[in-house]
């Protein structure tokens, strides 16, 4: 499944997938993703990241509503786990 995810993620329109893959197993906050992936500090609403995570889940998860690969860590951020 991860090999399929990696292949699909390369075609994803964001560098977020690559950054999550490089830091597999680590929790990355929205702020960290905004800064490292999009290259800027964002003072406003960070829901931009949530939208990209949702889109990415539709590409990598069997059931995006019940993610097993790209996990939300409530109050902290997101973590990519190796199945």
N, C-alpha and C positions, 0 to 999 in steps of 0.2 A: 504494500500500500504506500509506503514512504517513497519508493522509487517512482510510482505513478504521481505522487504529490510533487516531487522534485521536478519532474518533467512538466507537469502542468504549471507549476509555480514560475518556471522560466518564461512562460508566455504571459504571465500576469502583468497588468499595466503598472505595477508598483514595485519598488525595491523593498517593500515591507516583507515580502515572502523571503527574499534572500537574507535580509537582516535577521529575521526570526530563525531561519535555518542555521545561520552562523552562530547563533546564541541559543541553540536547541537546549531545552531543559531549564533555561533561565527565565524568570519573570521580567518582562519588559513593560514599563509603564507607557501610557499614552504620550507623555511628555518626551520620554526618551525616543520613542518611535518618530514623533514629529521632528525632533531635532536631528536625529541620525539618518532618517530615511528621506525626509523632505527638506532637511537642511536649514531649518529656521526654528526660532522660538516662537511659539504661538500663544498669545495671551488670552484669546477668546475661548470659544467652545472647542473642546478637543474631540467632539463626536465625529469629526472627519475620519479619525482612526477607526472608530467603531464601524463606520460604513465600509471602509476598506477590509476590515476583518470579516464582516458579514459576506462581502463579495468573495473573499478568498475562501471562506468556509464552503461556499456553494461549489467551489472547484475541487476541494480536497476531501471533504467529509462525505460519508455515505448518507448521513442524516444531519444536515447543518443545524437543525434545531436541538440536537443532542450531540454536540461535538466531542470527539474522542482524541483528536489530533491537535487542534488549536484551541486551547482551554482558556477560559476567562478566570482569572484569579481575582475574585471580588475585592475591590478597593485597592488593588495593586496594579493590574495590567493583564498581559497575555503571555501564555507560555506554550511553546511548541513541544509536544512530547513525541517520542519515537514509539510507534505502535509495536 
